[in-house]
Amino acid sequence: MPNFHNGAVEIAYLDEGEGDPILLVHGFASTKNVNWVYPTWVSELRKNGRRVIALDNRGHGDSAKLYDPEAYHIGTMAGDVSALMDHLNIERADIMGYSLGSRMTAWLARSQPQRLRSAIFGGIGIGLIEGGGPGENVAQALEAPSLDDVTDPVGRTFRAFADQTRSDHRALAACLRGSRRLMTKEETAGISVPVLIAVGTSDEIAGSAAALGKIIRGSKVLDIPNRDHMRAVGDKVYKTGVLDFLSQRK
């Protein structure tokens, strides 16, 4: 698996297919494989004539594990994405994130709009601004001796997922504590690239997609029926909606 360094931090990635590039940014406690390869996103996008690039976020997968929360500022994590684009000599790309990956994508859309042809925010709605997502309860669940020691239901969900993905629990706890900066309503309203917001209708973590859509002018909202935060990722409605959105980009 290829990798590169952004400063001292080693980042693993995949780069497959040919055509217009799309960069995929996975969610918290996930990996490029769990979020994008296994649910067939990479193969579907390649079938549709796209060059597909996906990274393991710092602290995740095959990338470097760091234990200082300051190393996971959302802007720093987003910087790994633009550094990967620089490494691959990609000036501009569509970028799709999921959950934490969408927070990173939103940061790039606001701070480096010239690098994005479009942005797809999967698994994040108004939670981008008003909170949502895992909190300190999840960090404590990750640091617990075992899943059996976790009583908080949300904490149990994320701890079980982290166990399933064989993640470094300490690195994830540091990531969670360091990356939770929210965007302001004014910052979010300043996003000017084309945006698709895709959230499961049973997702209690992301917050309302429609509410976020009202703030980002010209954005499109895709409801993924009867899917929660964990089960929306590989949904056919999500994939069809994204492919349709991408087909409209110039």
C-alpha positions in Angstrom: 0.0 0.0 0.0 1.5 3.4 -1.0 2.2 6.1 1.6 3.7 9.5 1.9 4.8 11.9 4.7 3.0 15.2 5.6 5.8 16.6 7.7 6.8 13.8 10.1 3.4 12.0 9.8 3.2 9.0 7.6 -0.1 8.7 5.7 -1.2 5.5 3.9 -3.5 5.8 0.8 -4.8 4.0 -2.3 -4.9 5.3 -5.8 -6.8 3.3 -8.4 -8.4 3.8 -11.7 -8.2 6.5 -14.4 -10.3 9.6 -15.1 -11.4 12.6 -13.2 -10.1 12.3 -9.6 -12.3 11.8 -6.5 -10.8 11.8 -3.1 -12.5 9.8 -0.3 -12.1 10.7 3.4 -13.4 8.2 5.9 -15.1 8.6 9.2 -13.9 8.4 12.8 -12.7 4.9 13.9 -13.0 3.7 10.3 -10.4 3.1 7.6 -10.2 3.6 3.8 -11.0 -0.1 3.4 -13.9 -0.3 5.9 -15.5 3.0 4.7 -14.8 2.8 0.9 -13.4 -0.5 -0.3 -15.6 -3.1 1.4 -18.9 -1.2 0.7 -17.8 -1.2 -3.0 -17.5 2.6 -3.4 -14.0 2.3 -4.9 -15.1 -0.3 -7.5 -18.4 1.6 -8.3 -16.6 4.9 -8.9 -13.9 3.2 -11.0 -16.7 1.6 -13.1 -18.0 5.1 -13.7 -14.7 6.3 -15.1 -13.2 7.9 -12.0 -9.7 7.9 -10.6 -10.3 7.0 -6.9 -8.0 8.1 -4.1 -8.6 7.3 -0.4 -6.4 7.8 2.6 -6.2 6.4 6.1 -6.6 9.5 8.3 -3.8 10.0 10.9 -4.4 7.8 13.9 -6.4 5.3 11.8 -5.7 2.2 9.6 -2.2 2.0 8.3 -1.3 5.7 8.9 0.8 6.9 11.8 -0.7 6.7 15.3 -0.3 9.9 17.4 -1.4 10.3 21.0 -1.4 14.1 21.5 -4.9 15.6 20.9 -3.2 18.7 19.4 -2.0 16.6 16.5 -5.6 16.1 15.4 -6.9 19.6 15.0 -9.5 19.4 12.2 -7.4 21.8 10.1 -4.3 19.7 10.5 -6.2 16.5 9.5 -7.7 18.3 6.5 -4.2 19.4 5.7 -3.3 15.7 5.2 -5.9 15.6 2.4 -4.5 18.6 0.5 -0.9 17.3 1.1 -1.9 14.0 -0.5 -3.3 16.0 -3.5 0.0 17.8 -3.7 1.9 14.5 -3.5 -0.1 13.2 -6.4 0.1 16.4 -8.4 -3.7 16.8 -8.3 -4.7 20.4 -8.5 -8.4 20.0 -8.1 -10.8 17.1 -7.3 -14.2 16.1 -6.1 -13.9 15.2 -2.4 -16.3 13.0 -0.5 -16.2 12.6 3.2 -18.2 10.6 5.7 -18.8 11.9 9.3 -15.4 13.1 10.6 -14.3 13.0 6.9 -17.1 15.4 6.0 -15.9 17.8 8.7 -12.5 17.7 7.1 -14.0 18.1 3.7 -16.0 21.1 4.9 -12.9 22.7 6.3 -11.2 22.3 2.9 -14.3 23.6 1.1 -14.1 26.8 3.2 -10.4 27.3 3.3 -9.2 26.0 -0.1 -12.2 26.1 -2.4 -9.9 26.2 -5.4 -8.9 22.6 -4.7 -12.5 21.3 -4.8 -14.6 20.7 -7.9 -17.4 19.7 -5.5 -17.8 18.4 -1.9 -20.0 15.6 -0.7 -20.8 15.6 3.0 -21.9 12.0 3.9 -23.1 11.3 7.5 -23.1 15.0 8.6 -25.9 17.4 8.8 -26.4 20.4 11.1 -24.1 18.6 13.5 -21.3 20.3 11.5 -22.3 23.4 13.3 -24.4 22.5 16.4 -22.5 19.5 17.7 -23.4 15.9 17.2 -21.0 13.1 16.6 -19.1 11.2 19.3 -18.2 13.1 22.5 -16.2 12.5 25.7 -18.3 9.5 26.5 -16.9 7.8 23.4 -13.3 8.8 24.3 -13.8 7.2 27.7 -15.3 4.1 26.2 -12.3 3.8 23.9 -10.0 4.0 27.0 -12.0 1.4 29.0 -10.3 -1.9 29.6 -12.8 -3.8 27.5 -16.2 -3.4 25.8 -17.8 -5.1 28.9 -16.7 -2.2 31.0 -18.7 0.3 28.8 -22.3 1.1 29.8 -22.9 4.2 27.7 -24.9 3.1 24.6 -23.2 5.4 22.2 -19.8 4.6 23.7 -20.5 0.9 23.3 -21.4 1.4 19.6 -18.1 3.2 18.8 -16.0 0.9 21.1 -17.4 -2.2 19.4 -16.7 -0.6 16.0 -13.2 0.3 17.0 -12.7 -3.3 18.2 -14.0 -4.6 14.9 -11.6 -2.5 12.9 -8.7 -3.4 15.2 -8.0 0.3 15.8 -5.5 1.9 18.2 -7.9 3.0 21.0 -5.6 5.5 22.5 -4.9 7.2 19.2 -8.7 7.3 18.5 -9.4 8.9 21.9 -6.7 11.5 21.2 -8.2 12.1 17.7 -11.7 12.5 19.2 -10.6 15.1 21.7 -8.5 17.0 19.2 -10.8 17.2 16.2 -14.1 18.3 17.6 -13.9 22.0 16.5 -17.3 22.9 15.1 -17.8 25.3 12.1 -19.7 28.5 12.8 -22.9 29.2 10.9 -21.0 32.1 9.1 -18.1 29.9 8.1 -20.5 27.2 6.8 -22.6 29.8 4.8 -19.4 30.9 3.2 -18.9 27.5 1.5 -19.2 28.2 -2.3 -18.4 25.0 -4.0 -21.2 22.6 -5.2 -22.2 20.5 -2.2 -24.3 17.4 -1.7 -25.4 16.5 1.8 -26.2 12.8 2.2 -27.6 11.6 5.6 -29.6 8.5 6.7 -33.1 9.3 7.8 -32.5 7.3 11.0 -29.1 8.9 11.7 -29.3 10.3 15.2 -25.6 11.4 15.2 -25.3 13.6 12.0 -28.1 16.0 12.7 -30.6 17.3 10.2 -29.4 17.3 6.5 -32.2 19.7 5.6 -31.1 22.2 8.2 -27.6 22.3 6.9 -28.8 22.5 3.4 -30.6 25.8 4.3 -27.3 27.3 5.4 -25.1 26.3 2.4 -26.5 28.1 -0.5 -27.2 26.0 -3.6 -26.5 22.7 -1.9 -28.5 19.6 -2.6 -29.8 17.2 0.1 -30.0 13.5 -0.3 -32.1 11.5 2.3 -30.9 7.9 2.6 -34.1 6.1 3.7 -34.2 4.1 6.9 -30.5 4.1 7.4 -28.6 5.1 10.6 -25.1 6.5 10.9 -23.4 3.1 10.6 -25.6 1.5 7.9 -25.9 4.4 5.5 -22.4 4.1 4.1 -23.0 1.3 1.6 -26.6 2.1 0.7 -27.6 2.0 -2.9 -29.6 5.2 -2.7 -26.5 7.0 -1.4 -24.4 5.6 -4.2 -26.9 6.4 -6.9 -27.4 9.9 -5.6 -23.6 10.6 -5.5 -23.0 9.3 -9.0 -25.9 11.5 -10.3 -24.4 14.5 -8.5 -20.9 13.9 -9.9 -22.3 13.5 -13.4 -23.5 17.1 -13.3 -20.1 18.5 -12.4 -18.1 20.2 -15.1 
